[in-house]
Amino acid sequence: CCAIPRLSVSSDVYFGCQNQCDKQNKPDDRCCMMTCCFSHIGVIVNKTFDVGYLRHSFLLYVYGDMVWSDVINESVDFCYERALTENIMANQTLDCDAIPNYAYRVIDCVYARNYEHCPVADWNLDASDHCAGTEKYVEKCLEWP
């Protein structure tokens, strides 16, 4: 419905992280994979969530597109502020270390906000009925506990 900007992890990084987690006897550990992948893309540095680099990574994806840049900046600001004010760190839903889970929740919120505020020019009008339902679903996803 809307091709939102995404953070990408190369297959080399993904499989490298998978091997690293396997060596630590954590092959199915979501936290290990998130920590490793987020560290490789620069969102977690020295066990600290780097919201500035998160913003930078998304903006690189849409380089030169001022409409998407505005959407991304608003989404990152909204989600980061929301995570701080709602103390997401204290409301962990995954059995995971706090920082990667926190990063995951903020990034997930940014994806949802980007989708919700998709510029009209990027909306797939051919699938408008299906997409209208999807948009309502995404709005519900933004309602954190």
C-alpha positions, 0 to 999 in steps of 0.5 A: 500500500505504501513503500515505507523507508526501512532500515536494512541489514545486509545478508552478510550482517544477518548471517554473521549475527546468526553465526555469532548467536549460534556460537553463544548457544542462542540460535533462536534468541531474538534479543541476541539477533536484535542486539547484533543487527542494531549494533551493526547498523549503528542504532545501538552503540556501546549499549546505548540507543542512538536516536540520532543515528536512527534518524540519519539512517532513515533519512539516507534512505529518502535522500533528497525527498523533502516530503518523506524527510518531514514524515520521518523527522516527525515519526522519529520525534514522536516515537522517541518522545513517546518512548521516553514519556511512557517509560517504555523501558519499564514496560518490557514485553519481550524477554530481552535486554532493555536497550535492544527491546527499546530500540525495537519498539521505537523503530517499530513505532517509526515504521507504523507512523511512516505508514500512517503518514504516507505521502499521497504520491506514494500511496498505492491507489490501485489497492485502496480498499485493502489499504484503507483497512490496513491503515486502520490496523496500523493506527491500532498498532500505535496504541501502546500498552 
